[in-house]
């Protein structure tokens, strides 16, 4: 019998063969029929508007139409089918989701930068992006820019950048309300209004979501309230202000061991029925743009965000609390003119961020007779940088890109810790400065309309997060260095016809000092136990290919497919030749969309089917590669929707064939113990939307 992987290859090759035959048919029939053209894509890959086919990046666009076709309830769900992107939901309730671009495994969220309307979402700690705080119904589109982007975006933009563009007020004022329900007690209520009155525009939204979750103690309940207003003063000045408030509570079901799942436990069970968390988060952002005509445009973005999170880990007697306010100001100048007869676009800017993180935690260590370890920290980080990026048209169809960034960060650490045995307060204070730089060069050849061949070389970096650098249990880890690397990338994106396109990219990343967590870094003679700390890998290499294709053979049918191959390996040190943990080698996604509008009584109906295969991967912490791999899996999903006048109704199903799998797993390479975070089985959802 054929394996899952062989079946996926057969299906993918069949789809590619169909694309090829459709391409030939289109070439013959193009003049005889009206085709549904693929839209020209405009992105903000260079921190300003630009046609996607003019930039030396591999960019994927998720449009508002794509969002409507999916069963996704947050942005991370949408990213599952994007080439080069791997998503893991380790609580199975969408609250704790990791997104990894180009194969960094456990540290994927720290090597992938997330922006909302250009505002940085990544924080200075290891918490990663909280995807539940981005209301999906307010998203206009999502741009996934793969490859090192540190010149334009700085820290974290190593594997790539996810830029989320939200809906703003425009057109005639409208009101929309929506209610959804589904498996595991899911219920969601959403309401929004947006529009424009002359030069004034507005948008407002409210959202509530509640679910008991797939696993016991996997519940989640969240609230969002947000608004934005804007005003144009002629065609010279644009002013916008937007904000959002988010609050949620959720369960933390924790892992199940291999023995648990093969003796007493089902995949929805838990051994941690009382662990729970809470998050409160809000931001305010102001954006102003001044058009200086021949002298370009000046854009000023300022933002303030405060995030407070709490965790209560009853099962092991610990707790934590984080309060992280962040202030940012990011002015930039965009100058686009003819320069000695050649088109030129220059972007230059200054980024500054200030954060002051206060944390409290409490944990039992070692022999209970020694008491509890409690600590509090106060960490300040200031990060400033200057950068420029230039696109110069050497010829009409040949664009040369280059850029540079200089970046400085300062960290001030303060903390106190109390140990129950021997009873004592210990006060720690330290300081750490770092300087990094990034550069890139690229060349884009527009060989036919909307098609390109490109190549680029880029240096990228990331700083250690504050809790990778410092803990009151161990002080400042002075051996930990910032991570750096160089990405080499070549690719082609070609429109065979107005309705069929495909793309192929090859990338190669050479990294030094890649940061990871070693759970058994050293033996502590006081506590008589192995303790973990963050360390730098020896040299690592990430390389792979990303392929995508889509087409409309007929007005009523859309086909799409993509394939990702990634290898992430150690080049030096004790793990030389081994795989980096939690990086699958293969991912395949494909699907089709049917809109039978040519049949009168089916007008408004749409049917969508999509599937994703993810291959085996090493468990987190298995750098020695001695533990059996986490199993591969296939999920198949479908959605049926119907729109009539101001009403839209839908029913969807995820994991149709009830695949039992885990997207996330952690092991102990010494004992061989494996811990799984099971993912949801077959589940349903349905909803009704009303728009006036």
C-alpha positions in Angstrom: 0.0 0.0 0.0 1.1 3.5 -0.7 2.1 5.8 2.2 0.4 9.1 3.0 3.3 10.9 1.4 3.1 8.8 -1.8 -0.6 9.6 -2.1 0.0 13.3 -1.6 2.6 13.2 -4.3 0.2 11.5 -6.7 -2.5 14.0 -6.0 -0.1 17.0 -6.3 1.3 15.7 -9.6 -2.2 15.2 -10.9 -3.1 18.8 -10.1 0.0 20.1 -11.7 -0.8 18.1 -14.8 -4.2 19.7 -14.9 -2.6 23.1 -14.6 -0.4 22.4 -17.5 -3.3 21.2 -19.7 -5.5 24.1 -18.7 -2.6 26.4 -19.7 -2.6 25.0 -23.1 -6.3 25.2 -23.5 -6.2 28.9 -22.4 -3.6 29.7 -24.9 -5.9 28.4 -27.7 -9.2 29.9 -26.3 -8.0 33.2 -24.8 -9.5 35.2 -27.6 -12.8 33.3 -27.7 -14.0 33.8 -24.2 -14.0 36.3 -21.3 -11.6 35.1 -18.6 -11.6 35.7 -14.9 -8.3 37.5 -14.5 -6.1 37.1 -11.5 -5.9 40.5 -9.8 -2.7 42.6 -9.7 -1.4 42.3 -6.2 -0.2 45.5 -4.4 1.8 44.9 -1.2 3.7 46.8 1.4 6.8 44.6 1.3 9.1 47.7 1.2 7.1 49.6 3.9 5.2 51.4 1.2 2.8 50.4 -1.6 4.4 48.5 -4.5 3.2 46.0 -7.1 4.2 42.5 -5.9 5.8 41.6 -9.2 8.4 44.4 -8.8 10.0 43.2 -5.5 12.7 40.6 -5.1 10.7 38.7 -2.5 8.5 35.6 -2.4 5.2 37.0 -1.3 1.9 35.3 -0.7 -1.3 37.3 -0.4 -4.4 36.2 1.5 -7.3 38.4 0.4 -10.7 39.1 1.9 -12.2 36.6 -0.5 -9.7 33.9 0.7 -10.7 34.6 4.3 -14.4 34.2 3.4 -13.7 30.8 1.7 -12.0 29.4 4.8 -13.2 28.0 8.2 -10.5 30.0 10.0 -11.4 31.8 13.2 -8.0 33.6 13.6 -5.2 34.7 11.3 -2.9 31.7 12.2 -5.5 29.3 10.8 -5.2 31.1 7.5 -1.5 30.7 7.4 -1.6 26.9 7.5 -1.9 26.6 3.7 0.8 29.2 2.9 4.0 27.7 1.4 7.0 27.9 3.8 4.8 28.4 6.8 4.2 25.9 9.6 1.6 26.3 12.3 1.2 24.5 15.6 -1.7 24.9 18.0 -0.5 23.3 21.3 -3.7 24.0 23.4 -6.1 23.1 20.5 -8.2 26.3 21.3 -6.3 28.8 19.1 -4.9 30.7 22.1 -1.4 29.3 22.1 -0.3 29.0 18.4 3.2 29.1 17.0 3.9 30.2 13.4 7.3 29.3 11.9 8.5 30.6 8.6 11.2 28.6 6.9 12.0 26.1 9.5 13.2 27.4 12.9 11.1 25.0 15.0 10.5 26.0 18.6 11.9 29.5 18.1 9.9 30.1 14.9 7.8 32.8 16.5 10.9 34.7 17.5 12.3 34.5 13.9 9.1 35.6 12.3 8.0 39.2 12.5 4.3 40.0 12.7 2.9 43.5 11.9 -0.6 44.9 12.0 -1.0 47.9 9.8 2.8 48.3 10.0 2.7 48.2 13.9 5.1 45.6 15.4 3.2 42.9 17.3 6.2 40.9 18.5 7.2 41.8 22.1 10.5 41.7 23.8 9.9 38.4 25.7 9.4 34.9 24.3 5.6 35.0 24.4 5.3 35.3 20.7 2.3 36.6 18.8 -1.1 36.2 20.4 -3.2 35.5 17.3 -6.5 35.7 19.1 -6.0 39.5 19.5 -6.4 40.1 15.8 -10.1 39.9 15.0 -10.3 38.1 11.7 -13.5 39.8 10.5 -11.5 43.1 10.6 -8.7 41.8 8.3 -8.7 43.1 4.7 -5.7 41.1 3.6 -2.5 39.4 4.9 0.9 39.6 3.2 3.4 36.9 4.0 6.9 38.0 2.9 9.4 35.1 3.1 13.1 35.6 3.6 15.3 37.8 5.7 13.8 41.3 6.0 15.9 42.9 8.7 16.9 45.9 6.6 13.4 47.2 6.5 12.0 45.7 9.7 14.9 45.0 12.0 14.7 42.4 14.8 12.9 39.1 14.4 12.5 39.4 10.6 14.8 36.4 9.9 12.4 33.7 8.4 10.0 36.3 7.1 7.3 38.9 7.8 3.5 38.6 8.2 1.9 42.0 7.6 -1.8 42.2 8.5 -3.8 45.0 6.9 -7.1 45.8 8.6 -10.2 47.3 7.2 -10.6 51.1 7.3 -13.7 53.2 6.8 -14.6 53.9 3.2 -17.6 54.1 1.0 -21.2 54.3 2.1 -21.7 53.6 5.9 -22.6 50.0 6.6 -23.4 47.8 9.5 -22.7 44.1 9.7 -23.6 41.5 12.4 -22.6 37.8 12.5 -23.3 34.8 14.8 -21.4 31.5 14.6 -21.6 28.2 16.4 -19.9 24.9 16.2 -18.3 21.9 17.9 -16.9 22.0 21.4 -19.5 24.6 22.4 -18.1 27.2 20.0 -20.1 30.4 19.8 -19.0 33.7 18.3 -20.8 37.0 18.0 -19.4 39.9 15.9 -20.7 43.3 15.0 -19.0 46.1 13.0 -19.7 49.3 11.2 -17.6 51.3 8.8 -17.9 54.0 6.1 -16.9 57.5 5.0 -18.6 60.9 5.3 -16.7 63.3 3.0 -13.1 63.5 4.2 -14.0 61.7 7.5 -13.8 57.9 7.7 -14.5 55.6 10.6 -14.7 51.9 11.5 -15.8 50.2 14.8 -16.1 46.6 15.8 -17.0 44.3 18.8 -16.4 40.6 19.2 -17.1 37.8 21.7 -15.9 34.2 21.4 -16.4 31.3 23.8 -15.6 27.6 23.5 -14.9 24.8 25.9 -12.2 23.5 23.6 -11.3 20.1 22.1 -9.5 19.0 25.3 -10.6 19.0 28.9 -9.5 22.3 30.5 -9.1 23.7 26.9 -11.7 26.4 27.2 -11.3 29.9 25.9 -13.4 33.1 26.2 -12.3 36.4 24.7 -13.6 39.9 24.0 -12.5 42.6 21.5 -13.5 46.2 21.1 -11.9 48.5 18.6 -12.3 51.6 16.5 -10.4 53.7 13.9 -11.1 57.2 12.6 -9.3 59.2 9.8 -9.5 62.6 8.2 -7.9 64.0 5.0 -6.9 67.6 4.8 -7.1 68.1 1.0 -4.7 65.8 -0.8 -1.7 66.8 1.3 -2.3 65.5 4.9 -3.8 62.2 6.0 -4.5 61.5 9.7 -5.5 58.2 11.3 -5.9 56.9 14.8 -7.0 53.4 15.7 -7.1 51.3 18.9 -8.3 47.9 20.2 -8.9 46.4 23.6 -8.7 42.6 24.2 -9.4 40.5 27.2 -9.5 36.7 27.5 -9.3 33.7 29.9 -8.3 30.2 28.9 -7.3 26.8 30.1 -3.9 25.2 29.8 -4.5 21.4 29.3 -0.8 20.6 29.1 0.8 17.5 27.4 0.0 13.8 27.4 2.8 11.3 27.4 3.2 8.4 25.0 2.3 6.1 27.9 -0.8 8.2 28.8 -2.1 7.9 25.2 -1.5 4.2 25.0 -2.9 3.3 28.4 -5.7 5.4 30.0 -5.9 8.7 28.1 -7.9 9.8 25.0 -6.5 12.7 23.0 -8.9 15.1 24.6 -7.9 14.3 28.2 -5.7 16.3 30.5 -3.5 15.8 33.5 -3.6 19.5 34.4 -7.3 20.3 34.9 -6.8 23.5 36.9 -4.1 25.3 35.0 -5.3 28.6 33.5 -4.3 31.9 32.1 -5.6 35.4 31.6 -4.6 38.2 29.2 -5.5 41.9 29.0 -4.1 43.9 26.0 -4.8 47.2 24.4 -3.1 49.6 22.0 -3.4 53.1 20.5 -1.8 54.0 17.2 -1.5 57.4 15.4 -0.5 57.7 11.8 0.1 60.9 9.8 1.2 61.3 6.2 2.4 64.6 4.6 2.6 64.8 0.8 5.5 67.0 -0.2 4.8 66.4 -3.9 8.2 66.5 -5.7 10.0 66.1 -2.4 8.2 62.8 -1.6 6.1 61.8 1.4 6.7 61.8 5.1 4.9 59.2 7.2 4.9 59.2 11.0 3.6 56.3 13.0 3.5 56.3 16.8 2.0 53.6 19.0 1.5 52.6 22.6 0.6 49.1 23.7 0.3 47.4 27.1 -0.1 43.7 27.6 -0.7 42.0 31.0 -0.8 38.3 31.2 -1.2 35.9 34.1 -0.7 32.2 34.5 -1.7 29.9 37.4 -0.1 26.5 37.2 -1.9 24.6 40.0 -0.7 21.2 38.9 2.9 22.1 39.9 2.4 25.0 42.3 3.7 27.8 40.2 2.4 31.1 38.9 3.5 34.0 36.7 2.6 37.5 35.8 3.9 39.8 33.0 3.2 43.4 32.4 4.9 44.8 29.3 4.1 48.4 28.0 5.7 49.3 24.7 6.1 52.7 23.0 7.1 53.0 19.4 7.8 55.9 17.0 8.7 55.0 13.3 9.0 58.0 11.0 10.1 57.4 7.4 10.5 59.3 4.1 9.5 58.0 0.7 10.9 59.7 -2.4 9.9 58.4 -5.8 11.2 60.3 -8.9 13.0 60.0 -12.2 16.7 60.1 -11.6 18.8 60.9 -14.7 16.1 59.3 -16.8 15.8 56.2 -14.6 12.9 55.6 -12.1 14.1 55.5 -8.5 12.3 54.9 -5.2 14.0 55.6 -1.9 12.7 54.8 1.6 14.7 56.0 4.6 13.6 55.9 8.2 14.2 55.8 11.9 12.7 53.2 14.3 12.6 53.6 18.1 10.9 51.3 20.6 11.0 51.5 24.4 9.7 48.7 26.6 9.6 48.2 30.4 8.7 44.7 31.4 7.7 43.8 35.0 7.5 40.1 35.8 6.7 38.1 38.8 6.9 34.3 39.1 6.8 31.6 41.7 7.9 28.0 41.4 8.8 25.0 43.6 12.3 23.7 42.9 14.0 20.5 44.2 13.1 19.0 47.5 9.8 20.5 48.8 11.4 21.0 52.2 13.5 23.7 50.6 10.5 25.8 50.0 9.4 27.9 47.0 11.5 30.0 44.7 9.9 33.4 44.0 11.2 36.3 42.0 10.4 39.6 40.4 12.1 41.4 37.6 12.1 44.9 36.0 13.7 45.0 32.6 14.0 48.0 30.3 14.8 47.7 26.6 15.5 50.6 24.3 16.0 49.8 20.6 16.7 52.4 17.9 17.8 52.0 14.3 18.2 53.9 11.0 17.8 52.3 7.6 17.3 53.0 3.9 16.1 50.9 1.0 16.3 51.9 -2.7 14.8 50.5 -5.9 16.6 51.7 -9.0 15.3 50.8 -12.5 18.6 50.0 -14.3 16.4 49.3 -17.4 12.6 49.6 -17.9 12.2 45.9 -16.9 15.2 45.5 -14.6 15.1 46.8 -11.0 18.2 46.8 -8.7 17.4 46.9 -5.0 19.8 47.6 -2.1 19.5 48.7 1.5 21.2 48.9 4.9 20.2 49.1 8.6 22.2 50.1 11.7 20.6 48.9 15.0 21.4 49.4 18.7 19.7 47.9 21.7 20.3 48.4 25.4 19.0 46.2 28.2 18.8 47.1 31.9 18.0 44.1 34.2 16.9 44.3 37.8 15.5 41.6 39.9 15.1 40.1 43.3 14.6 36.5 44.3 13.7 34.8 47.6 14.7 31.2 48.2 13.0 29.2 50.9 16.2 27.1 51.6 18.5 28.6 52.7 16.1 31.5 53.4 17.6 34.6 51.7 16.8 37.5 49.4 19.1 38.0 46.5 19.2 41.2 44.5 20.5 41.2 40.9 21.2 44.1 38.6 23.0 44.0 35.2 23.2 45.7 31.8 23.7 44.5 28.3 24.2 46.4 25.0 24.3 45.0 21.5 24.9 46.5 18.0 23.8 44.7 14.8 23.5 45.7 11.2 21.8 44.3 8.1 22.1 44.7 4.4 20.6 43.4 1.2 20.9 43.5 -2.5 18.4 42.2 -5.1 17.7 42.1 -8.8 14.2 41.8 -10.3 13.7 41.1 -14.0 10.2 41.7 -15.4 10.4 39.4 -18.4 6.7 39.6 -19.3 3.7 41.5 -17.9 3.2 40.7 -14.2 5.9 38.0 -14.3 9.3 38.1 -12.7 12.6 36.4 -12.1 14.5 37.6 -9.1 17.5 37.0 -6.9 18.6 38.5 -3.6 21.2 38.2 -0.8 20.3 39.6 2.6 21.8 39.6 6.1 19.4 39.4 9.0 19.5 39.2 12.8 17.6 38.8 15.9 18.4 39.8 19.5 17.8 37.4 22.4 14.4 38.0 24.1 14.7 39.5 27.6 13.8 36.1 29.2 16.3 34.4 27.1 18.9 36.8 28.4 18.0 37.0 32.0 16.3 35.3 34.9 16.5 36.0 38.6 17.2 32.3 39.1 20.4 32.5 37.0 21.1 36.2 36.4 22.3 37.5 33.1 23.5 34.9 30.6 26.5 36.7 29.2 27.5 33.9 27.0 24.3 34.3 24.9 25.0 36.2 21.6 22.6 37.8 19.1 21.8 35.6 16.1 22.9 36.5 12.6 22.7 35.0 9.2 22.7 35.4 5.4 19.9 34.4 3.1 20.5 33.6 -0.6 17.3 33.4 -2.7 16.3 33.0 -6.3 12.8 32.6 -7.7 10.4 33.0 -10.6 6.7 34.0 -10.6 5.1 33.6 -14.0 1.6 34.2 -15.4 1.1 31.7 -18.2 -2.1 33.4 -19.0 -4.3 36.0 -17.3 -5.8 33.2 -15.3 -3.0 30.8 -14.5 0.2 31.6 -12.5 2.8 29.6 -10.7 5.9 30.4 -8.7 9.1 28.6 -7.6 11.6 29.8 -5.1 14.9 28.3 -3.9 16.4 29.7 -0.7 19.6 29.0 1.4 20.2 30.4 4.9 23.6 30.2 6.6 23.1 31.1 10.3 25.5 31.7 13.2 24.6 31.7 16.9 21.0 30.5 16.3 19.3 30.8 19.7 17.6 27.8 21.3 16.6 26.5 24.8 18.6 23.7 26.2 16.6 22.0 29.0 19.6 20.2 30.3 22.3 22.9 29.9 24.1 22.3 33.2 24.0 20.5 36.5 23.2 22.7 39.5 25.1 21.4 42.6 23.0 23.4 45.0 19.6 22.2 43.8 21.0 18.8 42.7 19.2 18.9 39.3 19.7 19.7 35.7 18.7 23.2 34.8 18.0 24.7 31.4 19.2 27.9 29.8 19.2 29.5 26.4 22.3 28.9 24.3 23.6 29.5 20.8 23.8 26.6 18.4 27.0 26.1 16.4 26.5 27.0 12.7 23.2 25.9 11.2 21.8 25.8 7.7 18.2 26.1 6.4 17.5 25.5 2.8 14.5 24.5 0.7 12.1 25.2 -2.2 8.7 26.7 -2.2 6.3 26.0 -5.1 2.8 27.4 -5.7 0.2 27.5 -8.5 -3.3 28.7 -9.0 -5.7 29.1 -11.9 -9.3 29.5 -13.1 -9.9 27.1 -15.9 -13.5 28.3 -16.0 -15.3 31.2 -14.4 -16.8 28.9 -11.8 -13.8 26.9 -10.8 -10.5 27.9 -9.1 -7.7 25.4 -8.4 -4.6 26.0 -6.3 -1.8 24.0 -4.8 1.6 24.5 -3.2 4.5 22.5 -1.9 7.3 23.2 0.5 10.5 21.3 1.1 12.8 22.4 4.0 16.0 21.0 5.5 17.3 22.6 8.7 20.5 21.0 9.9 23.5 21.6 12.2 26.7 22.3 10.4 29.2 22.1 13.3 29.5 21.0 16.9 28.3 17.9 18.8 25.1 17.8 16.7 26.8 18.2 13.3 24.7 16.6 10.6 21.6 16.3 12.8 18.1 17.8 12.1 17.0 20.9 13.9 14.0 19.8 16.0 10.4 20.6 15.1 11.0 21.3 11.4 9.0 19.0 8.9 10.8 18.4 5.6 7.6 18.4 3.5 4.3 20.3 3.4 1.7 20.0 0.7 -1.5 22.0 0.4 -4.1 22.0 -2.4 -7.8 22.8 -2.9 -10.5 24.0 -5.2 -13.4 26.5 -5.1 -16.6 26.1 -7.0 -19.0 29.0 -7.6 -21.7 27.7 -10.0 -23.1 31.1 -10.9 -23.9 30.0 -14.5 -26.9 28.0 -13.0 -29.5 30.5 -12.1 -30.9 28.8 -9.0 -27.4 28.2 -7.6 -26.3 31.8 -7.9 -24.7 32.9 -4.6 -23.6 29.3 -3.7 -19.9 28.5 -3.1 -18.2 25.2 -2.2 -14.6 25.1 -1.0 -12.4 22.1 -0.3 -8.7 22.1 0.8 -6.2 19.7 2.3 -2.8 19.9 4.0 -0.2 17.3 4.5 2.7 17.8 7.0 5.5 15.2 7.2 7.3 13.8 10.2 9.4 16.0 12.4 11.8 15.8 15.4 10.4 16.4 18.8 11.3 19.7 20.5 14.5 19.2 22.6 15.7 16.2 20.4 18.9 17.8 19.1 20.7 14.5 19.4 18.0 13.0 17.0 17.6 9.8 19.2 13.8 9.8 19.8 11.3 8.5 17.2 9.8 11.4 15.2 6.4 13.0 15.7 4.0 11.4 13.2 3.0 13.0 9.9 -0.6 13.9 9.3 -3.2 14.9 6.7 -6.2 17.2 7.3 -9.1 17.7 4.8 -11.6 20.6 5.3 -14.6 21.9 3.5 -17.0 24.8 3.5 -20.4 25.5 1.9 -21.8 29.0 1.8 -24.7 30.8 0.3 -25.2 34.6 -0.2 -28.5 36.2 -0.9 -29.0 40.0 -0.8 -27.9 41.1 2.6 -27.6 37.6 4.1 -24.8 35.0 4.1 -25.0 31.6 5.6 -22.4 28.9 5.8 -21.6 25.4 7.2 -18.0 24.1 7.5 -16.2 21.0 8.7 -12.5 20.7 9.6 -10.5 17.4 9.7 -13.2 15.6 7.8 -11.6 12.1 8.2 -11.0 12.6 12.0 -7.2 12.3 11.8 -5.6 11.7 15.2 -2.4 13.8 15.3 -0.3 16.3 17.3 1.2 19.4 15.7 3.4 19.9 18.7 5.5 17.6 20.8 8.4 17.8 23.4 10.7 15.0 24.5 13.5 14.2 27.0 16.3 12.9 24.8 18.0 11.3 27.8 15.1 9.2 29.0 13.3 9.0 25.7 10.1 10.3 27.2 7.7 11.8 24.6 5.0 14.4 25.4 2.2 15.2 22.9 -0.2 18.1 22.6 -3.1 16.5 20.7 -4.9 18.5 18.0 -8.7 18.6 17.4 -10.6 15.8 15.6 -13.4 16.3 13.2 -15.3 19.5 14.1 -18.1 21.5 12.6 -19.1 25.2 12.5 -22.0 27.2 11.0 -23.0 30.8 10.9 -25.2 33.6 9.6 -24.1 37.1 8.6 -26.3 40.1 8.0 -25.0 43.3 6.3 -26.8 46.6 5.6 
